[in-house]
Amino acid sequence: MYKICSLFAGVGGIDLGFLSNKKCKIVYANEFDPYAVKTYEKNFKNKVDCRDIHEVKCNEIPDFDIMVGGFPCTSFSVAGYRKGFDDDRTGDLFFEMERIFKERKPRVIFLENVKNLVGHDNGNTFRVIIDRLEKAGYKNKISYSVLNACEYGNIPQNRERIYIVAFRDVQDYEKFRMPMPILLKKTIKDIFDFDNKVEDKYYYNDGKYKQEMIDMLKKDMDDDKTVYQWRRKYVRKNQSNLVPTLTANMGEGGHNVPLIKTKYGIRKLKPIECFYAQGYPKNYVLPEDMSDARLYKQAGNSVAVPVIERIANNIINALKANDK
């Protein structure tokens, strides 16, 4: 059994991807956001350490083989502040991961972040991350790639992310390969409910919003096979029939609200549908006493679970091949 230490666990998307392999077990999870912790613990057996990671001592973490984490990406994302390591709020969090993996030297380190991490600060930010991994004992044993969920996860969402896998042992590294592209078979019809009426609060009806906006939505949303966005002054149709990249500020108005046309009217996605668009299973449970805004944020901050699953399986297969 391969033991997983999950940092910045969020609502458990990376953990779900690894747990799809029966050889994996989560032995430690850390997440600072109490609302994300509540959602996580509704779906996993293990309890979450919800302390600030700065307070977590290395010797307090149980033995583990694989460290996983999608350290907060606001500092590097196009939609965020793009301050990188200079962000006073989240810029140092990668170095907290480094503090732990330098001392504990796990067999594998798995990192996920926004595509923009690669080019941030003319590539200096990414070079620092690779340099710190190399100095910790993972030199020449690091694989990384930018993968799109619609090409590598059979998810109809346009979501490009950088995935980094570092190995302590060269034998494991040589057995590992990033997954190859797969055919996209799922459509938005497979993950969103077009046939049944949902709660009234999700519909864009006359009198609920500015009439000019309602009129434009009714005029321009003429296709029930794709997803739209209200971009403050116009309606944007996603020509690829994919869900646009989900963000943490969905549901708060503005230009980030994905919209669909159903036989009951135009509406925004429900929070659980946003989780489905990330590849979460149908049995994933959301807290009933939590605001939609918090749930949208959790979905937008999460990961494309099937992409994680494919990478995780390749990691475990590499380890198993050498353990034989």
N, C-alpha and C positions, 0 to 999 in steps of 0.2 A: 504494500500500500504506500503510495507516494503522498507525503504530508505537505499541505499547502498553507503558507502564511499569506493572508490577503490584507494588503494595506490600501487605504482609501477605498474601502470595499463598496461604498455606495449602497445600492439596493441589491447587489449581488450578481450583476451581469457576468463579470469575469468568473466568479465562483461557479455559477450555473454552467458556463462553458467547460470548466475543468471537471466538475462533478458529473458531466455526461459520460465521462470515462470512469468506469467502476473501480479503477485502480487508484482513484484520487480521494482524498479526505481533507476537509478544511479543519485544521487544528487551531487556527488563530485568525480572527478578523478584527480589523480596527477601522472605525469610521466615526468622525467627529460630529456629523450632522445628526441630531437626535431624531429628526423626522425620517431620514433615510434608514437609520437604525431600526425604527419601528416597522418600516416596510420590510426590511431585510429579515427581521426576526419572525415575521408572519409566514415566511417562506422557507426558513432554514432551521435546523435543529440546534445549531451552535449559537451561543450568546456572543454579542459583539462587545469588544472593548471600545467604549465611546470616549475615551480620554483623548486630549490633544496628543498627536503623535510625538511632539517634543517631550512629553512627559513619560513616554514608554521607554523603559530600559531594555537593553538587548536580552539580559538574562531573565526577563519576565515572559519572554515569548517561548512557547514549547519548541522542541526540536522540529525542524521542518526541512524538506528537500527542495521545495520550489517556492520562491517569493513571487507574488503577482501583485500588480497595482497599476491603476490608471491615475497617476498623480494629477491633481487639479490642473485643468488645461486653460482656465480663463486667461492666464498670463500669456498664453501663446496663440490663442484662437483668433481668427479673423473677426469673429463676433464679439470678442472680449477686448481687453485693454492692450494686449500685445506688449506688455512690459517685460515679460520673461522673468529672468532671475532677479530683476530689479523691483518686481512687484512686492510691496511691503506685506501684502496679505498672504500670498501663496507662493512667492518666488523661491523660497528656500525649501519647499517640501520635498523636492527630489533629493536634496542633500540629507534629509532625515531618512529616506530610504537607503541612501548610500551609507549613512552611519551604521545601519543595521546590517546591510549585506557585506560591508567591509569586515565586520566582526564575525558574523555567522557563516559567511561564505557558502550560501546555498548551492546546490548542484545546478539549479536553473533559476534565472531571473527573467520574468516576463513583464514587459511594460507596454502600455497602450496610451496613445495621446493623439492630439489633433494633427492633421497633415501639416499644418503651418509650422509645427515644431522643427521640421527639417530645414526650412528656409529662414526661420526667425533670426534676427540680428545677423543677416548675411551668412547664416549657417553656423555661427559661433556657438549658439545655445546647444545645438545637436552635437557639435564636436566636443563640448564640455561633457555632455552625458556619456558619450562613447569613451572619452578619455578617462572618466571616473570609473567606468566599468572595467576598462583595460587595466588600470592601476590596481584594481581590487582583485585581479587574478583571472580576468576573463578575456585577455588579449588574444586576438586572432580566433576567437571562438564566439563571435557575435553575428547574428543574422538579423536583418531588418528589412522591412518592405512597407510601402503604402498600398493598402488593399481597400477596395470599394465593396461595401456590403452587397450591392446588387450583382457584383461579379464573382464574389468569393463566398457568399453566404446564402444565396437563393432568397434574398430579402428585397422586396421592391422599394428600397430606399437608397438614395444617392448619398452615401456616407463614406467618405475617404478618411482613413485613420492610419497612423504609423504604428506598426507593431515591431517590437524589439525583443529578441530572444537571445540571452547570453548564457553560455554553458561554462561550468568550471572545468570540465574534463573534455579534452579534445576528441576522445572516442564518441562521446555523446553528440558533440557538435557535428562530427562527420556523418552521423546517422540521420541528422535532422534536415528536413526541407520545408520551406514555406509551402502552403497549399497552392495548388494550381487553380485557375479559374474554372467555374462550373456554370452550367446553363441556368439562367433565371427562368424558373417555371411558375413561381408564385406571382400573382397580380394583386393589386389593391383590393380586388373583389374577394380575395381569400382571407384578408385580414381585417377589413372594415365591414360594418353591417350596413348594407344599402337597402335591405328588405324590411327591416323592422323599425318602428318608431322608437326613438330614444327620448330622454328627458327634454322638456321644452327649453331648458336653459342653453342647450347646445345649438339651437336653431337661430338663424338670422332672419327675423321677421320684421314686418312693417311696424314702426313705432318703437322698436327696441334699440335701433341704432340710427344714425343720421340717414335720412331718406335718400340722399344723393348716393351714399354708399350702398344701400339696399338696391337701388335701381341699377347701379353699375354691376353688382353681383348677379342680379337676375338676368341682365342683358348679356354679360360676358361668360357666365358659367353655363355653357351649353353642352357639356360632355360629362357623362357619369362614369367615364372610364379612366379618369385621371384626377390629380389633386391640384387645387388652386391655392393661391395666397393673395391676401389683400395687402398691397404694398403702399399703404397710406393714401395714394391718389389714383391707383389703377389696380386692375386685377391681373395677376400673373398666372398663366396656364403652364403647367409643367408638361411640355411636349413629349417627354420620354415616358409618360405614364408611371413615373416613380414618385415616391414621397420625397419631398425636398429634405435636406439634412435637418433632423430634429434638433431644436435648441432648448436651452434651459429656460428661456423666457416665453415659451409658447403659452397661449391662453391668457396672456396679459395685455392683449390688444396689439396695435401696431402692425408690423409687416411680417410677423413670424407665425401667424396662425394658419395651419393647414386646413383647407376647407374642401368638402366634397358635396356633390349634388346627388340627393337621393329622391325617391318618389314622395317623400314627406317634406321635402324642402332642402334648402341649403343649410349646412351645419358645419361646425368645427368638429374635429376629432375628439372623442372622449379620451380621458387619460389612459384607460386600459388599452385603447386602440393604438396609442402611441407606444406603449410597451410591446404590443404585437408587432408594430412596425420595426421594432428593434430585435424581433425574433424571440421574444419571451414566450414561454409555453402558455397554453390556454388555461392551465390550472394555477397560474401565478395569481396571487391574491393581493389586492390593494386594501389598505385600511379604510374603513367606511367613515371614520371620524376625522379625515384629513382633507384639507381644502384641495380643490382641483389645481390651483396654482402651484402648490407644493408637489403634487403628483406629476404635473407637466414638467416641472423642473427636474424631478428625479428621472423621468423618462429621457429628457433631453441630455442630461448629464451622463446617461448610461452608455452601454456599448452594444454592438451588434453581436448578440449571443452566438449565433451559428458560425460566425467567423472565428470567434474565440474557441468554439468547440473544435473546429477543424485544426487550428493551430495546436490546441491542447492535445488532441489525439496524436498529432505528429511528434510532439514533445515526448509524450508517454511511450510511444512506439520506439523512439530513439533510446530512451532509458531502458526499456524492457529488453531491447535487442542486446545491449551490453550487459545487462544483469544476468542474462542467460549464461 
